[in-house]
Amino acid sequence: MKEIIDFLTTARIMDLAGDPRVLFLFAVVFVLALLFRWKYTALLLLGISGTVAVIRYTNASGGDLSLDKNLISFAGGILVVAVVLIYFLFIRGD
């Protein structure tokens, strides 16, 4: 248990996003949330993973894109994630 706490306290969010153990845990919890119909848990995981994916995409260019293009792609990606979450939370009924 001490190793897990040490790992979580020293890791950064983007390092955790690329760790296979964390990705496997996210996938297992997401599948369980879909099977047991835990709507809010599934949407929370979808929002977190979508936001991390947008951040990784905008940082993946390595400086090839200008700041304006990075900002536009970041804002567009976050907007898409927000629209999907709003749709599933407020528009689509149970």
N, C-alpha and C positions, 0 to 999 in steps of 0.2 A: 504494500500500500504506500510505503514511503517513496518508492521509485515513481509511482504514478503522480503523487503530489509534487515531487521534484520536477518531473517532466512538464507538468502543467504550469508550474510557477516560472520555469525558465524559458518556455516556448513563447514565440510570438504568434499572432493570429495567422499570418500568411504561412508560417512554418507548419502550423497545425493543419491548415487547409490542404497542404500537400502530403501530409503523413498518411500512409496507407491504413494504419490502424484507425485513425480518426475518420477517414473516408468510409471504411468498412462499418464502423459504428453508426455513422450518419445513415448509410444505406439500410442497415438492419432496422434502425428506429423508424426510418421513413416507410419501409415496407410494412412494419408492424402498425404504424399509424394508418396506413391505407387499408390494411386488412381489418383492423378493429374500428375503423371509421372515426379516428381521432382527428377531427377536422383542424383544430387549432394547432395541434402538434405538427401535422403535415404541412400546414401553411407557414408555420414558424421556420421549419427546416427548409422549405422551398424559398422563403424570403432570404434566409441567411446564405444558402448556397447560391442563389441568384446574385446577391450582392457581392459575394466573394468572387464569383465568376466574372462579373463586370469589372471589378477592381483588377483582377489578374489580366483580363483582356486589355484594359487600358494601359497597364504597366508593361505588357509583353512586347510593346513595339520597340523598346530599348532606345528611345529618343529619335526614332525615325519620323514619327509624326510630330507635328507642331503642337504647341499647348492648346490651341484652339480646337484642333481635331480630337485631341485626347479629351478635352472638356466636353465637346459635343457628344462623343461616343459614350463617355461616362454618364452624362445627363440623360441621354437616350436610353441607355441600358437600365439605369435606375428607374426611369419613367415606365419602362416596360414591366419591370418587376413590380412596381407599385400598382400599375393598372391590373395586372393579373391578381395580385392580392386583394385589391378592392373588389374586383369582380367576384372572386370566390367568397369573400367575407360578407359583402353587402348586397350584391345583385342576384347571384344565384342562390336559390332557396335550398333548404335541406330536402 
